[in-house]
Amino acid sequence: MASLILGIPKGSLQEATVEMMKRAGYKVRVPQRSYYPSIDDEELEGRLIRPQDMSRYVEKGIIDAGLTGADWVKENGSDVKVVASLVYAKQQLTKVRWVMAVPEASPIRKVSDLQGKRIATELVNVTRGFLSERGVTAEIEFSHGATEAKAPHLVDAIVELTETGSSLRANNLRILDTVMESTTLFIANHDSWRDPWKKEKIENLAMLFTGAIIAGEKVGLKMNVPISSLEQVLKKLPALRRPTVSPLAEGAGYAIETVIDESVARRIIPELKRAGAEGIIEYSLNKVIL
């Protein structure tokens, strides 16, 4: 039986990816101290790979497809097929940023002040390109970890990944500029993409992954509405497309079903109730396929 080798990112993105795949319909089990996660799909073979290495293995065809950050694809200069951009991260459904940061007390106020300075980062090539575009020459050293702790005693500045900025603030660091924004990418090897079976399998995965990401910020709403209240309720009801309106038995009114942003639900449910809606049910979603 044909199979597709899928790379799952190891580390900070691992838990969020496994949860996203669960919503997409795939149960992923990662045994302790194993780099071969099991997936409840006999057509998929899982590999647990560091995001920093993922695009290189995809480019070489060692794995067919994988999930990694746009930052690492750019850092490695990898020639891969970008199938989908999936906006999710370790803590929330959002982009992440690589930022140039210095200690709060540093006299450095802008990027040009880094001329001749020393910078620590894991994203060496991207940082070098960022500075070159601005005519700045600096010593950039690779950081193996604990980058935030290296300024000011070991380096003048750092380039570090941040999702909320809390870790930088905790280490008394001040952001100078954003080096790049990054999202999670679903990437594929070019030869795998040219294989009809693998391409269809990858496209199916991309559709389900995207649907799971969209669903993460939305909920479904069901309610019954008397005939006299229908117009008022519909005026208050946002929808992903348009709400589904179905007549109830014996002319008792209408059943309405829709999908809305979860952040809107807490505000709109009381308004719908006051407008005449009854039996309002909010339910979570696994996938929303547009």
N, C-alpha and C positions, 0 to 999 in steps of 0.2 A: 504494500500500500504506500502511495506517495505521502510524503510528510514535509512540513515546513519547519525549519529551525528558527525559533523566535528568541531574541535576546531580551531579557527582563533586567532592568537596571538594579544593580546591587547597591545598598547603602541608603542614603537619606530618601531617595525616591522610591525605594522598594515597596514599602508599605502602601503608599498612595497608589502605586501601579497595580498591586495585587487587588486592592479595593476597587479600583476603576475596572479591572478585568472581571471582577465578581459581578459588578453592576452590568457589565456587557454580556454576562452569561457564562463566564469561564471560571471554574474553580481552580485556583492555583495553590499548590501546597509546596512549601519550601522546607525540606528536611534540614535539621541542624547540621552545620558544617558540610553541606552539600551544595554544589554549583549546578545541579541538575533538577530544577523544580519540575514537579509533575503537573500536567494540565489535563482536565477531563475532556480532552479532544484527541482522539487517536491520530489525527492528522497534524498535530502540533508537537514539536519537541522543544522543551524549554531549556534555556541556558542563562545562568545568572552571571552577568558581566558588569564590571564597573562602567558607569556612564562615560568616564574619560576615555575608555578603550573601545566602546561600542561601535562607533562609526568606522574605525579602522578594520574591525572584524567583518562588518557588513560590506565595506568596500572590497575587501579581499574575497568575499564569498564564503567565508568560514561559517557565517550564519546568514540566513536569507533576509531577515528583517529584524528590527529591534527598536526599542524606545530609548531615547537619550535626549540631552539638551541641545538646542541649537548652538549653544556656546561651545560644546565639545566638537561638534561637526566643523565649526569655523576654526577652532584652535588646531584641529588635526588637518585641516584643509582637505577633508575627505570628499571624494567624488561618489555621491550616493543619490538615490532617488528619494526625494522628500514626498512621502505619500500624504501625510496629514500633519497639521500643527494642532497639538492638544494642549490647551491652556489649563494645566494643573501642576501643582508643586507639592512640597512636603507638607505644608500647613493649610493651604487654601487654594481655591481655583483662581490662580492669578499668575501673571508673568513674574519672573525674578530678575534681579539686576546685579550686574557686576559693577561695583563702584570703586572709584579712587578715593581713599580716605587717609586722613592724617590725624595725629593727636590734637585734641582740643587746643592745647597751648602752642601748637606749632605756628611759626611765622608764615608758613606756606598758605597762601590764600587762593591761588588759582593754578591751573595745570602748568602754565609757563614757568611757574616758580620751581618746578621739579627738574629744571635743567641741571644736569650733573649730579642729581640726587640718586639715592638707592631705593629701589622698590621691590617688595616681595609679593609674589602671587603664584597661583597655580596656573593661571591663564597667561602664560608668558607671551606667546605669539600674538594673541589679540591685543594685549597691552602694548607690545612693541609697535604694532601697527597703529594703534590709537595715538600714541605719542608722536610717531613719525608724521602722521597727518597734520599734527599741530606744530611741527618743527622743533620738537623737544627731544633731546638725547639724554637718556638716563641709564643707570645700571639696573637691569631687571634680573632678579634672581628667582629661581624656582623655589616655592615653598611647599614643604612636605606636609604641612598641617600647622595648627595653632597660629595661623597667619596674623590674627588680630593682636596677639601678644608680642609681636616682633617690633612694633612701633611704640615708642621712639628709640629704644635702646639699641636695636639691631639694624633697623632701616628707617628711612625718612617717611615712607608712605607705603600703603598696601593697596592692592586691588583684590577685593573679596566679594563673594556672592552674598547677597542679602535678599530676604523675602519681606521682612517687616522692619528691618533696621534696628531691632532690639539688641542684638548681640554687639553691634557697633557702639551703640549708646552705652551699653554696660561696660565697654572697654574704653570709654572716654575718647571715642574717635569721631571725627567730623568729616562728612562727605564733601569732596571737592567737585566731583563730576560723575556722571554715569558713563562707563566705558561701553557697555552694551546691555540690552535687554534680551532675555532668553525665554523660550517656551520649550516644552517637551515636544520633540518631533518623532513621528513614526516614519522610519526610514527603511529603504530596501536596497538590496544589491541590484545593479543594473541587469545582470544576466538572469537573476531570479524574476525580475519584473518582466523580462521578455518571455519567460516561460508561461504559457497560457494558464495552466493549472495553478501555479504559484501566484500569478498576478491576481487571479480571481479570489484566491484564498486571502491574499494580502488586502485586496479591496474590501472584502467582507469584514475582515478584522477592523480596518480603518473606519468603516461605516458604523460598526457596533461600538468601537472605542469612542468615536465622536458623539454618538448618541448617548453614551454613558456620561460623558463630560457635560453635555447640554442638560441632561436630566438632573445633574447634581445641584443645579441652582433653581430647579423648578419643582412645582407640585401640581397634582391634579385636584380639581374641585368638582364635586357633584352637588346638586341641590334640586329641590322641587320648588316651583313657583306658580302661584295662582294666576289665572288668566289676567286678572286686573293689575297684577304687579309686573308682568313680563317686560314691558317697555322700560320701566324704571330700573329693574335689575340689569337689563342688558346695557343700559347707559353707563352703569358703574363697573361693568365687567370687562377688564382687559383680556386679551386672548392671544395665544401664540399665532393662531390664524384667525378663525372665527369660532365662537362656541357652538357646540352641537345642541340643538333644541329639538326635543322629541315630545309629542303629545302624550299625556298620561291617559290611562283607561277612564272611560266614562266621563270624559270632558273635565277632569279634575284639575287641569292645568298643564304644566309642562315640566319635563325633566331637562335640566341643563348640565352639560359637562364641558369643562375647559381645562387648559393648562396655563398656569401663570407663574411668574417669578415668585420663589418662596418668600423673598423679602417683602413682597406686596401683600401676601396672604393675611398676615396679622392685622394689617390696616383695613383691608377690604372686607373681610368676613363680617365684622360688626355692621359695616355699611350695607352689605347685602341682606343681612338679617333685618335691619330697619327698613329696607326697601321692599320687604315682603317675602324674601327667600326662606324656605323651611328645609329641615333635614339636611343641613349643609355638612358635607363630608370632605375633609382634606386627606389626601393620600400621597405617599412618596412614589417616586418614579425610578425605574432602573435605566431606561433608555428613551430618548426622544429622537426619532429619525425624521429629519426635515426633508 
